[in-house]
Structure formats: C-alpha cells, structure tokens
Amino acid sequence: MITINGIFFDGQTAIAHKAVLESDGIDILIKGEEGVSLLDKCDLKASLRITPRLGGTRRIIMFHKGQRFETDDSKGMEQLELKARINKSSIIVSFLESQWKTVAACLAGLVIAVYGFINFGIPFIAKDIAFRLPLNTMNRISIDAEQILDQRFFKPSGLDEERKDDIRQVFYALAKGLNSGHAFTLGFRKSKVLGANAFALPSGLIIITDKLVETSENIRELEGILVHEMAHVINRHGLRSVIQNTGVVLLISMLVGDVTSITSLAAGIPTLLVESGYSRQFEIEADEAVGKYFMLKGWDIKPFEDILIRITAEQPELKGTQLISTHPETIERIRHLQKFISQKK
C-alpha cells in the first residue's frame, strides 16, 4: 500500500483539508483527519490526472469532479506512478533532469543536432525545394529580380549591336550544346557600380556587363564566364542560396506550398548576386563545369583563368559590395580548377 501525505480540495469550497492518500496501484482513496473519508475509493487510472514532475514543484492529482490532491512528496508520487504504470515518460524525463551529466550530454547532443541541421539539413531541404519549383514560378522570381537589379544597378548597354551579335551567336550555340533543358537567354547591361561582372537568374537569363565584355581579350574568355553562369542556373545555386539564407520559417512555408513566400524570393536574389555572392562550394561547382566543358572541347583552361584574374584586378573596391570574383578568392579557385583538370586527365 502506498501512503502519501498532502492537502485535499473538495472542488466545492476553497478549504484545504489535511489528507492522506492511499493506493494499492489500482484503486485510490483519500482520508482526512481521524480517518474521515474525503474521497471514496475509485479506479486510479480512470478517475484522475496527475501533473508531471517539474523540478521541486508540488505534484497535483486532479479528479474528474473537480477535487484536487496536492503533495510535496515527489518520491511517493513516483512510487504511485510506477505501481499504476502511468506517466512513464514523465518519470524518465524527471530522472534525466536530475542527472547533470545526462543534462550536459543532452545539451551537447542538441548543439550537434542544430549544427547538423544548419549545415546539412537546411542545404538538403533547400536543394529539394529549389529543384521542385515549377518553371513559371522561377520565371516570376526572375522577372521581379531583374526589375530590382535594373532599378538599382543597371542602365541600358552601350555595346554596338555587332559585338552583341557575336556574343549571342556563341551563347546560343553553347546553350544548345549543353542540352540542359533550360530556356537560356542573354542580356546586356551597363553598370559603373558593378564593373566587369555577370549574373545568372533562375529562369536562365544571363546578364553580362559592358565592362566585362571590354575586359575580355577574346571570345573564349567570355565563353568560360557564360558556362560558369549557366552552371549556376542548371544547379539552381541562386535559389538554393537564397532559400538557405531565409531560415527555417520560409523553408516550412515552401514545404507546405505557400506561394506568397516562394515568390518573395525575388527580393533576395539581387542581394545574393550583388552583395552576398555564392558559397565557396557553389562557385567551385560552377568552375568545374567550365573545366569539363573546356576539356570536352580540347581547349586549355587558361583563358578562363586569365579573365578571372583580370576581373579581380579591375574590380572596384566598394563598401558593402562583394562581387563574383571574391567568392572564393580567385587564386584559390584557379588552383582548385587546375587540380580538378589534372585529376580528370
């Protein structure tokens, strides 16, 4: 028989009665002073609810008709729960909370889990979402992003049409040869702020600046840049980067199909392209795509390396603006690309 001392409220008045709870693990009854019955014997599991243990707080048993039994005898309550086989999970939690080593281990596990989710879980989810977005959604995102870029950074190109046509001819032949299924288009813009640069929007629109064209010394250099930007589109690096950076709330919204949240990605694309840049891994993947393409053509990778170095040398140092040439550092990118090429030969 389990005996627990406490106080009892009858549910009718605010008077607290000193009481003793008795139970065999099946039934329960409560007696007051001098053995007066305050609660007749009743089925333990069917007639009450026991609040879980929380540190050293008072345990409470609540009955269906409004009666309450309160006690500071945590050990007695645990015995009652064990014998009646109720609140098993709370007993385990209470035990874990009382062991500092266990608490420390759980905290460490939580930190590891959060780190793993941020570094592996979110990128995995972001990639899955990015590749599930339909074409019309990507087009809408790109149209809005292009408008923002035009308003803030770009002016109409000043290149002559003959020069543009030469680049277009290479571009569309390249797009056809890649056979990626993307509807690639090419746009020209002028920008004093962004200098020699190129940008890829999710729809497949590749924008190159007049300064980039002027910086290039031959068409093969530009072809390497175009392959690099196309690789960003094919691998949906822009979408994945923005989705990863938006946090868990937007990820959940996308998973449940919140179109408003999805289309709001347009606001994040310009910031990514102009200020944040792609991650080291995404830049390397795009560089490797250039390496594969040049090897397939039987070309040396040097033209692409040359224009990367030239872009870096000529890029203006602007506060708050980190451009493509700095993600990752150009020399590191070139070394990785050279190593990649040597391993593929």
Secondary structure, DSSP 8 states (H G I E B T S, - for coil): -EEEEEEEE-SSSS--EEEEEEE-SSEEEEE-GGG-EEEEEEEHHHHEEE----TT--EEEEETTS-EEEES-HHHHHHHHHHHT--HHHHHHHHHHT-HHHHHHHHHHHHHHHHHIIIIIHHHHHHHHHHHS-HHHHHHHHHHHHHHHHHHT-EE----HHHHHHHHHHHHHHHHHHT-S---EEEEEE-TTT-S-EEE-TTSEEEEEHHHHHH-SSHHHHHHHHHHHHHHHHTTHHHHHHHHHH-HHHHHHHHTT-HHHHHGGGGHHHHIIIII---HHHHHHHHHHHHHHHHHHT--SHHHHHHHHHHHHH----TT---GGGTTTHHHHHHHHHHHHHHH-
